[in-house]
C-alpha cells in the first residue's frame, strides 16, 4: 500500500447534502453521535462555480476522528445523490446506530452474507445512504 504522504491520497473529508439544519442534527448528532466542529456560510459564487447550485449554502462540519463530513444545507439540492454514492462509517455501537435510525423513520437496508454477517445501510430523509460498520 502506498504511503499517502509521498504517493497517492488519503480522504480528508466527504460531503453530503441535507435539506435542513434539523436534519443534519438528527443524522450526525442524534443518530451517529458526532460533534459539530465548524459552521460557516459559503457564498453563492463559490457554490455555483464548484457544484452548479446558484445559492449561498451553510456548511456544517462534523468530526469523525478520521475524515470529517461536510454537510451542505440546501433544500433545493438535497435528494439529488446518484445511485451508488454513500458514506461508510465505522461505529462503536452499530446496532445502536441502526436502531436509532429506524426509530427516526430512516430506511434500513440489510444484506445477509453467506457467513451470517450483514451489510447494513441506512437512508436519511434526504436520500443520503450510509453504510454502517461495526468498529
N, C-alpha and C positions, 0 to 999 in steps of 0.2 A: 504494500500500500504506500502511495506517495506521501511524503511529508508536505502538509499544506503550507508550511512556512517557506518552502523552496520551490515546490512544484504543485500544481493543482489548486484546489479551492476547498473552502470549508463554508458551511452555512452560517451566516451572521444573523439573519433574521428571515422570517417568512411573513407574507402579507395576506390578510383576508379582509373581506368587506362585510359589514353588517348594516342593517337599516337604522339602528338607533343606539345611543349610549346605553340604554336599559338592556338591550340585547347583548351588547358587549359585556356588561356587568354580569348578566345571567350566565353566559357561556364561560368567560375567562375567570371571573372571580367566584361566583356561586357554585358552578359545576366543576371547573378544573382547579380551583383554589390558587390561581396565580395572582401575583401582585402587580398593580399598575405602577410602572416606573417613570412614565413620561406621558404628557398630554399636550398636543400642540395643534395649531391650525396651519394647514398648507394652503398657499394661495391658488386660486383658480388657474393662473397661468402655468404654474408648475404641474398641477394635476392634469391639465389638458395636454401639455407637452409630453408627459410621460405615459399617461393612461387613457387619453382621449375622452375624459369626462370634464365637461366645462362648468366646474363649480369649485368653490373652496371646500376643503374637506378637513374635518377634525380627525386627527390620528392619535390613537391611544396605544401605548406600547406596554406590553406585558412581559416581564422577565420570567424565563423558564429555568434558569440555571445553566442553560446551554445557548441555543439560538433564541433570540427574542421573537415575539409575534407583534407585528404592526397591524393594528385593527383600524381600517378606514371606515369611518361612519358616514354612510351615504345612502339615503333612501332610494335614490334614483339608480344607483349602480348595484345594490345588493341583489343577490339571487342570480347573477349572471355567470357564475363559475362554470367552466367547462366540465364535461363528464368525468374526467379522471383526476381533477385537482383535489388534493386533500392535504391535511397536516397529519403527521404521525406523531403522537405524543406518548411518552412513557410515563406511567403514573404509579405511585407507590400503592395506591388502592384502586386498581382498575374496576373492580366490582362496585365500589362506592361511586366512582365517577359515572359508570353506566347506569346505576340505579338513580342517581340524582338527575341525569339527563332524561331518562324515561319518565320520571315523576314530573319533569318540567314539560313533557309533551314532545320531546325530541324523538325523531325516528331512531331506532336501534336496528342495525343490520348485523347478523351473526352468520358466519360460515364455518361449519364444522370441518376440521381437518381429519384425515384418516386416523391420526394418533389420538383423537378425542379432544384435542385443544380447539380453541375457536379464534378466528379472526373477527374482531368486533369494530364496527364503525358506528359513530353517532352522527346524526344530521341535525343541525340547528335550524331555527325558524327561517333563516335566510338562505337555506340550501347548502351551506358550507358543510363539508364532510371532514370528520376527524377520526383517524384510526387510533384506537386506544389500546395500548400495550401495557402489560404489567412490567414495572421496572425491576 
